[in-house]
Amino acid sequence: MNTIIKKADAENINIDVINEAGAIIKRGGLVAFPTETVYGLGANGMDEEAASKIYAAKGRPSDNPLILHISDIKMLDGIVSDVPEAAKVLMDKFWPGPMTLVFRKRKEVPYGTTGGLDTVAVRFPSHKVALDIISSSGVPIAAPSANTSGRPSPTKASHVIEDMDGKVDMIVDGGEVGIGIESTIIDVTGDVPMILRPGYITKGMVEELVGPVLVDKVVTAKTVEEIGGDYKPKAPGMKYRHYAPKAELTMFDGNIENVVEEINRLSKEASDSGKSVGIIATEETKDRYNFGKVVSIGTRKDEASIARGLYGILRDFDTMDVDVIYSETFYDDDLGQAIMNRLIKAAGYRIVNV
């Protein structure tokens, strides 16, 4: 397949590029485009055959649900069977934005989009290019991250091209995205809202509006055993190994002094044995490591900087051809919970307590 690659500046929209992308979606094709979180791989979410192309291009398990992206609240009418009060409150505050809500679906939404579930995940993004492409297509767009399944999500068009060139009809290059991690997913089908995937919208922000919320066990799990082998994912990114670089990633949890000492010890051992080592550090610790290729992910004083840099760093290590990666852990609260969720899955639940 010859993939069309065109630029689209959110500040100076080229309507021809938007309409070309919308027309491809409308006729059942695949288009990768930027959102405020990561790049998405879009297809007509109401067309089961089109949705199946997403799974094929990504190499994604078909029981992993897709998120429908809308550009107008009125589009919900053809997707969901009801909108609970808690959902209305959250939508009023956080839409358009990096929040996905899980509703009970209408029968018109194909099971091929929902991973066989009777629920459907919906997001109203705030990125101008994304909104214009959805509007131009005239349909809700199913759009998981535009990467090979299991790989770090793309925050630049170059990441998308690396994974998807030749597999999709079009890639819309909108530059680097702002947030850098996927949306918060909240299930609003029960009596109490439940966070299925943490993101930029934190648990505390949600509870300020709707009171206590639950958190799915997958979010807090530090081992595969805590999840259970028969677990059926209710939203994207819940079950399978995700966000992973090519090299084996191990995380080290504990007092930061002990973490630095242990990473230095293992890095020396690996280097002495001829292995190339990558280290994910912070601005506060980057100068304390004596071996390997040390990359700062950001400062602990600004969790948003860590989130923005996460996937780019994981992909950068691929180009460095490192054999192993050692990473510090981060605070498991607020935005830190979303960062840890991604890193734990990238590491395949390899966490060493020191």
N, C-alpha and C positions, 0 to 999 in steps of 0.2 A: 504494500500500500504506500502511495506517495502522500506523505503528511504535509499539509499546508501549514506554514508557520508565519503568522502576521502579528504585528504589534498593535496594542490598543491602550492608549494613554487615558486614564480615568479623568484627567483634567482637560483633555481635548479629544473627545470621543470621535473616532472615525466610524461613521454610521455604516459605511459599506462593509467594514470588517465585522461589525456587530450583526448586520443582516445576513452576511454569508454564514456566520456561525449559527445563527438562529435557523436558517434554512436547512443546514446540515442536521441539526437536532430534529427538526420537524419531519424530515424524511427518514429518520431512523439511524442517523450516523452518530459518531462520537466526536466530541469537542472538549479539549482541556482548556480551562480558563481560570483566572485568578479570583479568589475571594479574599476577605480580610483575614482569614485564618491560614489556609494553605491553598494550593491549586487543586481544583476539582476536575474529575473526568466525567463529563456530562453526556447523558442520553435522555430521550423521552421516557420519563418515569411511568407513563401510563401505557407504554408499549413493551410487552414482555419480551419480544424478540430483541428490541433495542437494549433493554436492561441486560439481557444475556450476553451482549457484546461487551459490556463493561466487565463482567466476570471473566470473559475470555481474554480481554486485553490485559487485565491485571493479574490473571492467574489466581483469581480470588475464589475461596470456597463459596458455593451457591447458597449456603445457609447463613451467610453473613449479610444482614440486612443493609439496604441502601437508604440514603437520606434524600427525600424530595425537597428541592429548593424552589421557593416561590418568590414572586416579585410584587405580590399584592395580597393583602389579607383575604380578599374575596376568593382567591384561588383555593382556600381551605374548604370551601363549600363542596367542591367536587372530590375531595380527598378524604376528609374525616367525617365520622358519623356524629360526633358531638364534641363540644369544646367546654371542658370543666371550668369552674370559676377560677381555680388556682392558675389554670393555663391563661385565662384572660388577663389576670393580674401580671403574670410574667411576660406575656406578649406585649402588654402596654409599656412595660419598663425596658425590655431588652431586645425587642424587634423594631427595626432591622438590627441584626447583630449576631454575635458568636454564640447563639443558644439554639439547640435543637430540642423540640418537644415530641414525645411519643404519644400518639392518640390511637383510638380505635379507628380502623380504616373503613372506608366505604367499599362496597363490593367491586366498584369500578377499578380500584387500585389492584394491579395483578400481584399474585403471590410471588412471581418472579422478581419483583422489586422489593418485597418485604421479607424475603428469605423464608417464605412459607408461614409467616406469622399473620395473625388477625389485627396486628397493630401496624402503624406506619409512622416513621420518623420524618419530621418536617422542620425545615429551617428557612428563615427569611434573611438572607445575607445583606450586609450593608455596602459591599463593594459595588461601585458604579458600573464597572464592566460586567460583573456577574448579573446584576439586576437588568441591565439592558439586553443581555443575551437571553435571559429567561423571558423577558417581555417580548422580544423579537420572535422567539420560538413559539410562543403562545401556549406552552405546556409546562407543567411542573417538571423540572429537570432532576433526575436521579444523578447524584454526583458525589461519589466517594473521592478520597484523595487520589491524585493523578500519578500514582507510582505503581511499580510492580508490587503485588501483595507481599507484605512482610518487610519491605524496604522502608527506609526513612521517608516520611512524607515530603513532598516538594514545596519549597518556599520561594523558588525562582523558576523561571521558564527553562533555564538550562537543566535543572533537575528533571523536569518533565520530558524534555527532549532526550535526555540520557535513557530514560525508562520507556518512553512511549513513541518515539519516532519510528514510523513505519507500521505502527499498530493502530493508530487512530486517524481520523480524517483531517483534523485540524488542531493546532495548538495556538492559543491566543496568548501572546506575551504581554503581560501587564506589569512587568517589573517585579521587584521583590515585595512580598506581602508584609503586612504590619504586625500581626500577632504571632504567627509562627507555630501554633499548635491548634489542633482541631477544636471544634465547638464543644461546649458543655452539653451533654445529653441528659434530659430529665423526662422520666416517665410520669405522665399525669393521668394515667388510666386507673390508678388505685385511689384509695381514700386519702393516702398521704403521698405527696410527690416523692420520687426516688431518683437520685442521681445515678445514671448508668455509666457515664464517662465524665471525669472532671475536665474542666477547661478554664478559659479566661473568666467566665461567670462562676464565682466560687460558691461553695455551700453557704457561707455566711451571707453573701449578697442575696441568695434565694430565700434564706430563712428570715431575713429582714422584711420580706414582702408577704410570705405565705405561712410563716411559722415553721415548726420543726419539719425537717425532711429526712428521708431515709437515704442510705448510701449502699448500693449493691456490693455484695461481698467481693466481686471481681476488682472493684476500685481499690480496696484496702488489702487485698491478698498479697502476700510476699512469697508464697510458694504455690506451685501448680496444684498441690494436694488440697489447699484451701478452697480452690475453685471446684474441683471434682471433675472427673473425666467425662461425665454424661451431661455437662452443662451446655444448654442451648443458648447461644448469644441472642440478646434482645435488642441489641444495637451494634453499630460498627465498632471494631476494635476491642471487643470484650473477651474473646476466647483465644484466638490464634496469636502466635508470635508476631509482633508488629514492630515497625520502626527500626529494624535491625541493620547495622552495618555488616560488611562482609567478614570482618575479623570478630573473634569471640570477645564479647564485652562482659566484664565482671565489675560489680559495684561493691564498694566497701563502706560499711555503716558503723558508726560509733563516734567516740571522741575524735575531733578533727586532728589532734596531735597523733593519736594512734593510727588514724587513717593515712596520714601523710607518711608516717614511718613505715607502715606495712606496704604501701604502694611503692615507696622508694626501695624497700628490700626486694620485693618481687620484680620490680623493673630491672634492678641490677642483675638478679638471677637470670631473667629472660634475655637481657642484653648480652650477658656473658656466654649464654648458650647459642647466640647468633640470631635471636629473634628481634624483630623490630617492634617497639612498644609505643602505643599512643596513650596519653594521659589526659583525661578531662578534668581540668582544675577550674578554679575561680580566680578573679582578680586578687583575692586575698591570699591565695596559696600558690599561684603559678610559679613564683620564684623559689619555692621550697623543694621543688623536685629536681633531682640530679641526673636522671636518666630518661631516655625516650623523647618522643615528640610531644611536648606539652602544649595544650591549647586551652585558653581561657574561655569558658562558656558564658561569662558575665560576672556581675558582682552580686553577692548575697544580699546586698542592701537594696537591690532592685530585681525582684523575681521575674519581672516582665522581660528584662534583658536576657535572662537565662532562657526563658521560653522562646524568645525570638531566635536565639543562636543555636538551639538544640539540634534540629534536623540538619542544618547546614554543616555543623561540626561533624555529625555522624557520617555525612556524605564526604566531607573533606578527608576523613581518615581512610576512606576507600581509595582516594587518589594518592594517598601517601603510602599505600601498600603495607600497612602495619599488620603484624601477625596477631597481636592481642591488644585490647584496650582496657585500661583500668580507670574507673570513675569514682569520684566522691559521690555521696548521697546528699540530698537536700531536704529542707524542712517539709514534713508531710502534712502541711496545712495550707489553706488558702490556695494561691496559684502554685505553690510548691507541691501540692497533692497532684496536680495535673502533670507537672514536670516529672515527679517520681513515677507516676503511672506509666508514662511513656518510656522512661529509662528502664524500669523493671521489665517491661515487655521486650524492649530492645535487647536486654541482657538475658532473655529467656529465663528469668527468675534466678539468675546466679547472683546472690548477695552474700558477702562474707561479713560477719560481725566481728569487729576488732575492738 
